[in-house]
């Protein structure tokens, strides 16, 4: 009798055994992986269908925009024309009611302006602020916006900084030796210019240039001829013998031969409540103690074109903007801008831009509505294409007999069936048309109600155009509804859109809920696969260790047996079989 083992050690097919045992467990992993892949494919397909349902909803929205305040009506266009386009530019939305209106424009809106004292340095934009008297850095504010100034800053840089401040909402420029600040908005709006930082040891920048409204006002910087109080007003440019000068609404009679000193005395003794003085070539006016209101100036012209306050550069630094004044069909209105919204016009959907005054000749505005079949036909074709694709792909993927991947998604089937029903069912429309077939939208070939493929819609374009031209309002009511005439009609496209909203809702809608559920299942399977795969690796290591140990034991037994044979032979005992 002899005992032998093939192979290394035991000679047994250990690798084959281990492979076979591991494969049993790996097959379980592979099965889970296939389940995961099936769920992933299902989720991908569901997301694709969601996109197709969204495409149908988008197509309906192009038809129903007017119902939801989108500002457009695909079934008609509202146009407006003006008898004189040099006076006004008019625009309308679909909400405007056809009508004929008379427009008169009495005045345009203007912007408030403030300008600085006249200064030679302000005639050249490259000059530095030091030439205006700025000796140190500081800030001032325009409408609450902080503007920085330094002695070495150029006037160009100052203008740029002002113009690029969105908070200030003004625009700056140079004009004949003045820095001009103008509101970007028309209307009588205040431009508030203030400052606290002294930039010349005595004044802030706004005061230095005469831009800040204070209880002190002064004439043009170093007025020519104003060297002493003995010069006459005629020496300063007054050409009329006698006129009235107003300060804080107090009237002061002046004459051309009056000296500056006499003028100052007249002001100081008046009821204006100010103190006048001559200071280094300027006339300075200051409210008496307790009055912090800005000083106002006015009066008769002392030249052909200017009052004394204008001649001295006292009151030409501020001009308030004004509102536009206009009338529509005799109703007088005002607005702070020349661009008028429908709130300003008082006509729903009508906006205007006033360009000039009418000078007594009214402009006629004609608002008209035009119906056009091209736009709704294009939108309907988009809907039909999206609907057909949706139905076809839903049918394919829910067909259990042919292995549809979404077989069993009953909610999806319900949504599809509801859409089919809404598309094919008539509605209670008091107009001419009650179903899509009435306007040329049927299943199968154009003109046929049914075909071999009853799920696909087609449009008979000629029939649609004929129906639309016959009654555009009835076509519109059929598709998107109508609430005029005391009767509310819910259109087919409106029904489809409303039906799809809950299914497509990003929070809790059918597609979102199912996708989240599938994601959860996929995640759980991924965890199971990872754990099972880790077990397979551990299992394979354990089997390898165990079988290797067995192989070693058998090898030892083989060695011991061989030794025993040799010993038996040495004593004459034959061993074998």
MOGISUL-V660859 format. One record per residue. N is the residue number from 1. RES is the residue in three letters. SS is DSSP state (2 for helix, 1 for strand, 0 for the rest). PHI is phi in degrees with one decimal (NA if undefined). PSI is psi in radians with two decimals (* if undefined). Layout:
# MOGISUL-V660859
{{N	RES	SS	PHI	PSI} {N	RES	SS	PHI	PSI}}
This chain:
# MOGISUL-V660859
{{1	UNK	0	NA	2.31} {2	UNK	0	-127.7	2.59} {3	UNK	0	-121.2	2.25} {4	UNK	0	-145.5	2.71} {5	UNK	0	-128.7	2.33} {6	UNK	0	-82.6	2.67} {7	UNK	0	85.4	-3.10} {8	UNK	0	-73.4	2.41} {9	UNK	0	65.7	-1.81} {10	UNK	0	-80.2	-0.44} {11	UNK	0	79.7	0.10} {12	UNK	0	-84.1	2.66} {13	UNK	0	-76.6	1.14} {14	UNK	2	-61.7	-0.79} {15	UNK	2	-58.1	-0.73} {16	UNK	2	-63.7	-0.72} {17	UNK	2	-62.5	-0.80} {18	UNK	2	-61.6	-0.80} {19	UNK	2	-58.2	-0.77} {20	UNK	2	-64.5	-0.75} {21	UNK	2	-67.6	-0.74} {22	UNK	2	-65.3	-0.65} {23	UNK	2	-60.7	-0.62} {24	UNK	2	-58.1	-0.76} {25	UNK	2	-75.2	-0.65} {26	UNK	2	-65.3	-0.58} {27	UNK	2	-60.6	-0.61} {28	UNK	2	-65.1	-0.71} {29	UNK	2	-63.0	-0.79} {30	UNK	2	-62.7	-0.62} {31	UNK	2	-65.3	-0.76} {32	UNK	2	-63.5	-0.68} {33	UNK	2	-63.1	-0.72} {34	UNK	2	-63.3	-0.69} {35	UNK	2	-61.2	-0.74} {36	UNK	2	-63.8	-0.80} {37	UNK	2	-61.9	-0.63} {38	UNK	2	-65.5	-0.74} {39	UNK	2	-65.3	-0.71} {40	UNK	2	-62.7	-0.75} {41	UNK	2	-64.4	-0.68} {42	UNK	2	-63.2	-0.76} {43	UNK	2	-64.8	-0.75} {44	UNK	2	-61.0	-0.78} {45	UNK	2	-63.2	-0.74} {46	UNK	2	-63.6	-0.72} {47	UNK	2	-65.9	-0.63} {48	UNK	2	-63.6	-0.77} {49	UNK	2	-64.4	-0.64} {50	UNK	2	-58.7	-0.75} {51	UNK	2	-61.8	-0.66} {52	UNK	2	-70.1	-0.68} {53	UNK	2	-65.5	-0.66} {54	UNK	2	-63.9	-0.64} {55	UNK	2	-63.9	-0.67} {56	UNK	2	-64.0	-0.77} {57	UNK	2	-61.8	-0.75} {58	UNK	2	-61.1	-0.71} {59	UNK	2	-63.6	-0.67} {60	UNK	2	-68.5	-0.58} {61	UNK	2	-64.3	-0.59} {62	UNK	2	-63.5	-0.47} {63	UNK	2	-86.9	-0.54} {64	UNK	2	-104.5	0.15} {65	UNK	2	-50.4	-0.73} {66	UNK	2	-63.0	-0.45} {67	UNK	2	-72.3	-0.42} {68	UNK	2	-114.7	0.44} {69	UNK	0	72.4	0.44} {70	UNK	0	-76.8	-0.18} {71	UNK	0	83.8	0.26} {72	UNK	0	-142.0	2.63} {73	UNK	0	-131.3	1.93} {74	UNK	0	-69.0	-0.33} {75	UNK	0	-84.3	-0.32} {76	UNK	1	-154.2	2.81} {77	UNK	1	-121.1	2.42} {78	UNK	1	-105.0	2.16} {79	UNK	1	-115.7	2.67} {80	UNK	1	-134.2	2.44} {81	UNK	1	-128.8	2.59} {82	UNK	1	-116.0	2.43} {83	UNK	0	-69.6	-0.35} {84	UNK	0	-141.3	1.76} {85	UNK	0	-77.6	-0.13} {86	UNK	0	-77.8	-0.29} {87	UNK	0	-92.7	-0.67} {88	UNK	1	-152.0	2.57} {89	UNK	1	-112.0	2.20} {90	UNK	1	-117.5	2.48} {91	UNK	1	-134.8	2.69} {92	UNK	1	-138.4	2.74} {93	UNK	0	-104.6	3.11} {94	UNK	0	-67.8	-0.24} {95	UNK	0	-78.3	-0.22} {96	UNK	0	-68.9	2.40} {97	UNK	0	-89.5	2.30} {98	UNK	0	-53.9	2.28} {99	UNK	1	-169.4	2.99} {100	UNK	1	-123.9	2.18} {101	UNK	1	-125.9	2.57} {102	UNK	1	-103.5	2.22} {103	UNK	1	-115.0	2.30} {104	UNK	1	-122.7	2.38} {105	UNK	1	-116.1	1.97} {106	UNK	1	-89.0	-0.64} {107	UNK	1	-157.4	2.65} {108	UNK	0	-93.0	2.72} {109	UNK	0	-73.2	2.42} {110	UNK	0	-124.7	2.84} {111	UNK	1	-97.3	2.61} {112	UNK	1	-69.7	2.44} {113	UNK	1	-128.6	2.50} {114	UNK	1	-126.7	2.44} {115	UNK	1	-131.0	2.65} {116	UNK	0	-75.6	3.09} {117	UNK	0	-57.8	2.68} {118	UNK	0	-72.0	2.34} {119	UNK	0	-149.0	2.34} {120	UNK	2	-58.4	-0.61} {121	UNK	2	-63.4	-0.40} {122	UNK	2	-84.2	0.12} {123	UNK	2	-90.0	-0.21} {124	UNK	0	-129.9	2.09} {125	UNK	0	-70.2	-0.35} {126	UNK	0	-83.4	-0.14} {127	UNK	0	-63.7	2.64} {128	UNK	1	-88.4	2.74} {129	UNK	2	-65.6	-0.36} {130	UNK	2	-60.2	-0.51} {131	UNK	2	-73.7	-0.21} {132	UNK	2	-91.3	-0.09} {133	UNK	0	108.6	0.02} {134	UNK	0	-73.7	2.15} {135	UNK	0	-114.8	-0.23} {136	UNK	0	-147.0	2.82} {137	UNK	0	-73.2	2.68} {138	UNK	1	-174.7	3.12} {139	UNK	1	-125.3	2.70} {140	UNK	1	-141.6	2.95} {141	UNK	1	-123.3	2.45} {142	UNK	1	-121.3	1.99} {143	UNK	0	51.8	0.66} {144	UNK	0	87.0	-0.16} {145	UNK	1	-87.1	2.31} {146	UNK	1	-82.7	2.24} {147	UNK	1	-116.1	2.20} {148	UNK	1	-92.8	2.44} {149	UNK	1	-132.4	2.53} {150	UNK	0	-137.3	2.73} {151	UNK	0	-58.8	-0.64} {152	UNK	0	-90.0	0.07} {153	UNK	0	-72.7	2.43} {154	UNK	1	-82.1	2.80} {155	UNK	2	-63.6	-0.62} {156	UNK	2	-56.2	-0.79} {157	UNK	2	-64.7	-0.67} {158	UNK	2	-62.7	-0.83} {159	UNK	2	-60.9	-0.75} {160	UNK	2	-60.6	-0.78} {161	UNK	2	-62.0	-0.74} {162	UNK	2	-64.6	-0.81} {163	UNK	2	-67.5	-0.41} {164	UNK	0	-99.2	0.20} {165	UNK	0	-94.7	1.87} {166	UNK	0	-66.0	-0.56} {167	UNK	0	-67.8	-0.68} {168	UNK	0	-63.2	-0.65} {169	UNK	0	55.5	0.73} {170	UNK	1	-133.8	2.93} {171	UNK	1	-127.0	2.42} {172	UNK	1	-110.9	2.60} {173	UNK	1	-158.9	2.94} {174	UNK	1	-105.9	2.44} {175	UNK	1	-149.8	1.91} {176	UNK	0	51.7	0.83} {177	UNK	0	82.7	0.18} {178	UNK	1	-117.9	2.54} {179	UNK	1	-90.2	2.07} {180	UNK	1	-106.2	2.23} {181	UNK	1	-113.3	2.10} {182	UNK	1	-125.1	2.33} {183	UNK	1	-63.7	2.45} {184	UNK	1	-75.0	-0.31} {185	UNK	1	-104.3	2.44} {186	UNK	1	-76.1	2.94} {187	UNK	0	105.0	2.88} {188	UNK	0	-78.2	1.25} {189	UNK	0	-109.4	2.37} {190	UNK	0	-70.4	2.43} {191	UNK	0	-103.4	1.96} {192	UNK	0	-93.9	1.99} {193	UNK	1	-120.8	2.06} {194	UNK	1	-137.4	2.94} {195	UNK	1	-169.7	2.72} {196	UNK	0	-126.8	-0.48} {197	UNK	0	-73.1	2.19} {198	UNK	1	-78.5	2.28} {199	UNK	0	-113.6	-0.11} {200	UNK	0	-133.3	0.30} {201	UNK	0	88.9	-0.32} {202	UNK	0	-128.9	-0.66} {203	UNK	0	-122.7	2.63} {204	UNK	1	-78.7	2.99} {205	UNK	2	-63.5	-0.69} {206	UNK	2	-63.4	-0.71} {207	UNK	2	-67.4	-0.73} {208	UNK	2	-56.5	-0.65} {209	UNK	0	-97.3	0.02} {210	UNK	0	74.7	0.47} {211	UNK	0	-94.4	-0.32} {212	UNK	0	-93.8	2.26} {213	UNK	0	-73.7	1.96} {214	UNK	0	-133.4	3.11} {215	UNK	0	-81.1	0.10} {216	UNK	1	-122.8	2.38} {217	UNK	1	-135.5	2.62} {218	UNK	1	-139.9	2.70} {219	UNK	0	-75.5	3.11} {220	UNK	0	-53.9	2.44} {221	UNK	0	-53.8	2.15} {222	UNK	0	50.2	0.96} {223	UNK	0	-55.6	2.24} {224	UNK	0	-55.8	2.27} {225	UNK	0	90.6	-0.29} {226	UNK	0	-89.5	1.29} {227	UNK	0	-101.0	-0.46} {228	UNK	0	-155.5	2.96} {229	UNK	0	-73.4	-0.11} {230	UNK	0	-87.7	-0.24} {231	UNK	0	-69.0	2.65} {232	UNK	1	-91.5	2.88} {233	UNK	0	-65.0	-0.50} {234	UNK	2	-62.7	-0.63} {235	UNK	2	-64.1	-0.43} {236	UNK	2	-89.5	-0.05} {237	UNK	0	116.8	-0.01} {238	UNK	0	-69.0	2.19} {239	UNK	0	-108.8	-0.40} {240	UNK	0	-86.5	2.48} {241	UNK	0	-63.9	-0.70} {242	UNK	1	-145.0	2.53} {243	UNK	1	-162.2	3.01} {244	UNK	1	-107.6	2.27} {245	UNK	1	-109.9	2.31} {246	UNK	1	-112.8	2.34} {247	UNK	1	-138.4	2.14} {248	UNK	0	51.3	0.68} {249	UNK	0	70.3	-0.03} {250	UNK	1	-80.6	2.33} {251	UNK	1	-95.1	2.29} {252	UNK	1	-128.0	2.15} {253	UNK	1	-80.4	2.26} {254	UNK	1	-124.6	2.73} {255	UNK	1	-128.4	2.74} {256	UNK	0	-65.0	-0.50} {257	UNK	0	-89.4	0.04} {258	UNK	0	-68.3	2.37} {259	UNK	1	-78.5	2.87} {260	UNK	2	-61.6	-0.69} {261	UNK	2	-60.8	-0.75} {262	UNK	2	-62.6	-0.71} {263	UNK	2	-63.3	-0.74} {264	UNK	2	-62.9	-0.73} {265	UNK	2	-63.0	-0.72} {266	UNK	2	-63.1	-0.70} {267	UNK	2	-65.7	-0.80} {268	UNK	2	-66.7	-0.47} {269	UNK	0	-94.0	-0.02} {270	UNK	0	-82.7	3.13} {271	UNK	0	-90.1	0.22} {272	UNK	0	-68.0	-0.40} {273	UNK	0	75.9	0.54} {274	UNK	1	-128.8	2.85} {275	UNK	1	-115.9	2.17} {276	UNK	1	-105.1	2.56} {277	UNK	1	-156.5	2.79} {278	UNK	1	-101.2	2.20} {279	UNK	1	-138.2	1.80} {280	UNK	0	51.9	0.92} {281	UNK	0	81.6	0.14} {282	UNK	1	-126.6	2.57} {283	UNK	1	-89.4	2.18} {284	UNK	1	-115.6	2.28} {285	UNK	1	-118.9	2.29} {286	UNK	1	-135.6	2.28} {287	UNK	1	-60.1	2.53} {288	UNK	0	-69.5	2.84} {289	UNK	0	-49.0	2.39} {290	UNK	0	94.3	-0.22} {291	UNK	0	-110.4	1.94} {292	UNK	0	-106.1	0.10} {293	UNK	0	-72.1	2.61} {294	UNK	0	-59.7	2.51} {295	UNK	0	-79.1	2.36} {296	UNK	0	-110.6	2.60} {297	UNK	1	-130.6	2.75} {298	UNK	1	-175.7	-2.79} {299	UNK	1	120.4	-3.11} {300	UNK	0	-72.0	2.77} {301	UNK	1	-69.4	2.38} {302	UNK	0	-106.4	-0.12} {303	UNK	0	-126.1	-3.01} {304	UNK	0	-64.3	-0.45} {305	UNK	0	-128.0	-0.24} {306	UNK	0	-127.5	2.54} {307	UNK	1	-81.4	2.99} {308	UNK	2	-63.4	-0.68} {309	UNK	2	-63.5	-0.64} {310	UNK	2	-70.5	-0.71} {311	UNK	2	-60.9	-0.68} {312	UNK	0	-83.1	-0.07} {313	UNK	0	73.8	0.62} {314	UNK	0	-95.2	-0.70} {315	UNK	0	-119.1	0.14} {316	UNK	0	-93.8	0.22} {317	UNK	0	-91.2	-0.16} {318	UNK	1	-135.2	2.24} {319	UNK	1	-135.4	2.03} {320	UNK	0	-73.3	2.46} {321	UNK	0	-70.0	2.93} {322	UNK	0	-130.9	2.74} {323	UNK	0	-81.3	2.70} {324	UNK	1	-72.5	2.47} {325	UNK	1	-122.2	2.27} {326	UNK	1	-156.6	2.96} {327	UNK	1	-139.0	2.55} {328	UNK	1	-124.2	2.03} {329	UNK	0	52.5	0.73} {330	UNK	0	84.9	-0.12} {331	UNK	1	-91.2	1.98} {332	UNK	1	-79.4	2.40} {333	UNK	1	-140.2	2.86} {334	UNK	1	-132.4	2.70} {335	UNK	1	-152.1	2.60} {336	UNK	0	-78.8	-0.15} {337	UNK	0	-129.8	2.75} {338	UNK	0	-84.5	-0.13} {339	UNK	1	-99.3	1.95} {340	UNK	1	-105.7	2.19} {341	UNK	0	-80.8	3.09} {342	UNK	2	-63.8	-0.48} {343	UNK	2	-64.8	-0.65} {344	UNK	2	-73.3	-0.67} {345	UNK	2	-77.8	-0.45} {346	UNK	0	77.1	0.15} {347	UNK	0	-117.6	2.04} {348	UNK	0	-55.5	2.17} {349	UNK	0	83.9	-0.05} {350	UNK	1	-104.4	2.14} {351	UNK	1	-120.9	2.56} {352	UNK	1	-133.5	2.63} {353	UNK	1	-121.6	1.99} {354	UNK	1	-79.5	2.29} {355	UNK	0	-109.0	-0.60} {356	UNK	0	-161.0	3.06} {357	UNK	0	-82.1	2.82} {358	UNK	0	-93.5	-0.27} {359	UNK	0	53.0	0.77} {360	UNK	0	85.2	-0.09} {361	UNK	0	-107.9	1.78} {362	UNK	0	-60.8	2.60} {363	UNK	1	-100.3	2.32} {364	UNK	1	-90.8	2.23} {365	UNK	1	-108.7	2.06} {366	UNK	1	-107.4	2.09} {367	UNK	1	-105.1	2.14} {368	UNK	1	-132.7	2.63} {369	UNK	1	-111.9	2.24} {370	UNK	1	-118.3	2.28} {371	UNK	1	-93.1	2.48} {372	UNK	0	-144.7	2.19} {373	UNK	2	-79.4	-0.32} {374	UNK	2	-63.1	-0.85} {375	UNK	2	-64.5	-0.88} {376	UNK	2	-64.1	-0.58} {377	UNK	2	-65.0	-0.73} {378	UNK	2	-62.9	-0.77} {379	UNK	2	-65.9	-0.67} {380	UNK	2	-65.9	-0.67} {381	UNK	2	-63.4	-0.67} {382	UNK	2	-62.7	-0.73} {383	UNK	2	-63.3	-0.82} {384	UNK	2	-59.8	-0.78} {385	UNK	2	-61.5	-0.77} {386	UNK	2	-67.4	-0.72} {387	UNK	2	-63.8	-0.79} {388	UNK	2	-61.9	-0.75} {389	UNK	2	-64.5	-0.74} {390	UNK	2	-58.7	-0.89} {391	UNK	2	-63.4	-0.80} {392	UNK	2	-60.2	-0.83} {393	UNK	2	-70.8	-0.60} {394	UNK	2	-65.6	-0.79} {395	UNK	2	-59.6	-0.81} {396	UNK	2	-60.9	-0.77} {397	UNK	2	-83.6	-0.21} {398	UNK	2	-108.4	0.11} {399	UNK	0	-80.8	1.77} {400	UNK	2	-66.9	-0.56} {401	UNK	2	-66.0	-0.49} {402	UNK	2	-111.0	0.41} {403	UNK	0	72.6	0.57} {404	UNK	0	-59.3	2.30} {405	UNK	0	-68.8	-0.37} {406	UNK	0	-104.6	0.37} {407	UNK	0	-57.5	2.31} {408	UNK	0	98.0	-0.15} {409	UNK	0	-81.4	1.38} {410	UNK	2	-65.3	-0.62} {411	UNK	2	-62.7	-0.67} {412	UNK	2	-64.9	-0.74} {413	UNK	2	-61.4	-0.69} {414	UNK	2	-63.9	-0.77} {415	UNK	2	-59.7	-0.80} {416	UNK	2	-59.6	-0.80} {417	UNK	2	-63.8	-0.69} {418	UNK	2	-63.5	-0.71} {419	UNK	2	-63.2	-0.79} {420	UNK	2	-57.7	-0.75} {421	UNK	2	-65.0	-0.77} {422	UNK	2	-64.3	-0.62} {423	UNK	2	-71.3	-0.63} {424	UNK	2	-96.0	-0.26} {425	UNK	0	-85.1	2.51} {426	UNK	0	-74.5	2.81} {427	UNK	0	-119.8	2.87} {428	UNK	0	-86.4	1.50} {429	UNK	0	-112.1	2.05} {430	UNK	0	-67.7	-0.17} {431	UNK	0	-77.2	-2.86} {432	UNK	0	-73.5	-0.57} {433	UNK	0	-112.8	2.43} {434	UNK	0	-121.7	-0.20} {435	UNK	0	-144.3	2.85} {436	UNK	2	-63.9	-0.55} {437	UNK	2	-61.2	-0.52} {438	UNK	2	-65.0	-0.42} {439	UNK	2	-112.5	0.31} {440	UNK	0	94.9	0.21} {441	UNK	1	-107.5	1.91} {442	UNK	1	-135.7	3.13} {443	UNK	1	-96.2	2.49} {444	UNK	0	87.5	-2.82} {445	UNK	0	-66.6	2.64} {446	UNK	0	-52.7	2.28} {447	UNK	0	95.0	-0.21} {448	UNK	0	-105.1	2.46} {449	UNK	0	-81.3	-0.50} {450	UNK	0	-138.1	2.81} {451	UNK	0	-152.3	-3.09} {452	UNK	0	-60.3	-0.59} {453	UNK	0	-109.7	1.59} {454	UNK	0	-82.6	0.00} {455	UNK	0	-91.3	-0.23} {456	UNK	0	-100.2	2.27} {457	UNK	1	-88.6	2.59} {458	UNK	1	-136.7	2.74} {459	UNK	1	-115.1	2.18} {460	UNK	0	-86.9	1.69} {461	UNK	2	-60.3	-0.70} {462	UNK	2	-62.9	-0.74} {463	UNK	2	-66.2	-0.68} {464	UNK	2	-62.9	-0.82} {465	UNK	2	-60.8	-0.74} {466	UNK	2	-61.0	-0.79} {467	UNK	2	-64.1	-0.71} {468	UNK	2	-66.2	-0.77} {469	UNK	2	-65.8	-0.55} {470	UNK	2	-69.5	-0.79} {471	UNK	0	-153.4	1.46} {472	UNK	2	-61.6	-0.62} {473	UNK	2	-64.6	-0.66} {474	UNK	2	-70.1	-0.67} {475	UNK	2	-61.5	-0.79} {476	UNK	2	-61.9	-0.76} {477	UNK	2	-62.4	-0.72} {478	UNK	2	-61.4	-0.73} {479	UNK	2	-84.8	-0.80} {480	UNK	2	-123.9	0.08} {481	UNK	0	90.6	3.05} {482	UNK	1	-160.7	2.43} {483	UNK	0	-127.5	0.41} {484	UNK	0	-94.4	2.86} {485	UNK	0	71.6	0.29} {486	UNK	0	81.4	0.00} {487	UNK	0	-121.6	2.29} {488	UNK	0	-99.2	2.13} {489	UNK	1	-115.1	2.22} {490	UNK	0	-95.2	2.01} {491	UNK	0	-74.5	2.80} {492	UNK	2	-62.9	-0.77} {493	UNK	2	-65.1	-0.61} {494	UNK	2	-64.6	-0.74} {495	UNK	2	-62.3	-0.77} {496	UNK	2	-61.0	-0.81} {497	UNK	2	-61.7	-0.79} {498	UNK	2	-66.8	-0.60} {499	UNK	2	-68.0	-0.61} {500	UNK	2	-78.9	-0.42} {501	UNK	2	-54.3	-0.90} {502	UNK	2	-64.9	-0.63} {503	UNK	2	-66.7	-0.59} {504	UNK	2	-96.6	0.04} {505	UNK	0	-57.9	2.26} {506	UNK	0	-66.4	-0.36} {507	UNK	0	-116.9	1.76} {508	UNK	0	87.3	-0.01} {509	UNK	0	-68.1	2.87} {510	UNK	2	-54.5	-0.91} {511	UNK	2	-65.3	-0.71} {512	UNK	2	-64.7	-0.80} {513	UNK	2	-63.0	-0.75} {514	UNK	2	-68.7	-0.69} {515	UNK	2	-63.9	-0.73} {516	UNK	2	-64.4	-0.70} {517	UNK	2	-63.7	-0.77} {518	UNK	2	-65.2	-0.68} {519	UNK	2	-60.7	-0.70} {520	UNK	2	-65.2	-0.76} {521	UNK	2	-63.8	-0.74} {522	UNK	2	-62.6	-0.73} {523	UNK	2	-63.6	-0.75} {524	UNK	2	-63.6	-0.74} {525	UNK	2	-64.6	-0.67} {526	UNK	2	-59.9	-0.73} {527	UNK	2	-63.6	-0.76} {528	UNK	2	-63.5	-0.73} {529	UNK	2	-62.5	-0.79} {530	UNK	2	-60.1	-0.78} {531	UNK	2	-67.2	-0.75} {532	UNK	2	-66.2	-0.68} {533	UNK	2	-66.2	-0.65} {534	UNK	2	-64.3	-0.67} {535	UNK	2	-62.8	-0.72} {536	UNK	2	-60.5	-0.78} {537	UNK	2	-60.5	-0.78} {538	UNK	2	-65.5	-0.73} {539	UNK	2	-61.4	-0.76} {540	UNK	2	-62.7	-0.74} {541	UNK	2	-62.6	-0.74} {542	UNK	2	-64.9	-0.79} {543	UNK	2	-62.2	-0.76} {544	UNK	2	-60.3	-0.76} {545	UNK	2	-63.8	-0.79} {546	UNK	2	-65.9	-0.80} {547	UNK	2	-69.5	-0.60} {548	UNK	2	-62.8	-0.70} {549	UNK	2	-63.5	-0.76} {550	UNK	2	-61.9	-0.70} {551	UNK	2	-62.1	-0.72} {552	UNK	2	-64.0	-0.73} {553	UNK	2	-62.1	-0.76} {554	UNK	2	-65.6	-0.66} {555	UNK	2	-61.6	-0.72} {556	UNK	2	-62.2	-0.76} {557	UNK	2	-62.6	-0.70} {558	UNK	2	-61.5	-0.74} {559	UNK	2	-64.5	-0.73} {560	UNK	2	-65.2	-0.71} {561	UNK	2	-64.6	-0.75} {562	UNK	2	-61.3	-0.72} {563	UNK	2	-63.0	-0.71} {564	UNK	2	-65.0	-0.64} {565	UNK	2	-61.5	-0.76} {566	UNK	2	-62.8	-0.73} {567	UNK	2	-63.1	-0.73} {568	UNK	2	-66.0	-0.70} {569	UNK	2	-61.6	-0.65} {570	UNK	2	-64.9	-0.38} {571	UNK	0	-105.3	0.18} {572	UNK	0	88.7	0.26} {573	UNK	0	-98.2	2.12} {574	UNK	0	-85.2	2.27} {575	UNK	0	-118.4	2.24} {576	UNK	0	166.8	-3.13} {577	UNK	0	-131.9	*}}
